[in-house]
């Protein structure tokens, strides 16, 4: 699935990165979606669609700076409050 919107790739990477980090500590998917919703409203189907995208391949296709995307993801994760 090719994405033309490069900003969307930033968000998809963030969703996948956050998902992997929260799954390691045992957070359920519903809570992960709620936490992401604090930054950007996202539905269940969109969340699972984003998990199915090979975002690293898309980043290479669009010749984006992976370090910039990682920094964006880390900053976004810091902005999520863990009630």
C-alpha positions in Angstrom: 0.0 0.0 0.0 1.7 3.2 -1.2 1.1 6.4 0.8 1.5 9.8 -0.8 1.0 11.7 2.4 4.4 11.7 4.1 3.0 13.2 7.3 0.7 10.2 7.6 3.8 8.0 7.6 5.0 9.8 10.6 1.8 9.0 12.5 1.7 5.4 11.3 5.3 4.9 12.6 4.3 6.5 15.9 1.2 4.2 16.2 3.3 1.1 15.6 6.2 2.2 17.9 3.8 3.1 20.7 1.9 -0.2 20.2 5.0 -2.3 20.5 6.2 -0.4 23.6 2.8 -0.7 25.4 2.3 -4.3 24.5 5.6 -5.1 26.2 4.2 -3.8 29.5 0.9 -5.6 28.9 -1.5 -2.8 28.1 -4.6 -3.9 26.3 -5.3 -2.7 22.7 -8.4 -0.7 23.8 -6.2 1.3 26.3 -3.5 1.8 23.6 -6.2 3.2 21.2 -7.5 5.5 24.0 -4.0 6.8 24.7 -3.3 7.5 21.0 -6.7 9.3 20.9 -5.3 11.9 23.3 -3.0 13.1 20.4 -5.1 12.2 17.4 -8.6 10.6 17.2 -8.3 7.1 15.7 -10.8 4.4 15.3 -10.3 0.7 15.8 -10.2 -0.2 12.1 -7.8 2.5 11.3 -5.6 1.5 14.3 -5.5 -2.1 13.0 -4.9 -1.0 9.4 -1.9 1.1 10.6 -0.5 -2.0 12.4 -0.6 -3.9 9.1 1.4 -1.4 7.1 5.1 -2.0 6.5 5.9 1.6 7.4 9.7 1.2 7.2 9.4 0.1 3.6 7.2 3.1 2.8 9.7 5.4 4.5 12.4 4.1 2.2 10.2 4.4 -0.9 9.6 8.1 -0.1 13.2 8.6 0.9 12.4 10.1 4.3 14.8 10.7 7.2 14.2 7.8 9.6 15.9 9.7 12.5 13.4 12.6 12.1 10.5 10.1 12.2 11.9 8.4 15.3 12.3 11.8 17.0 8.7 12.7 16.2 7.5 9.4 17.6 9.5 9.8 20.8 8.1 13.3 21.3 4.6 12.1 20.7 4.9 9.3 23.2 6.2 11.8 25.8 3.0 13.8 25.3 0.7 10.9 26.2 -0.3 11.0 29.8 -0.3 7.6 31.5 -3.1 8.1 34.0 
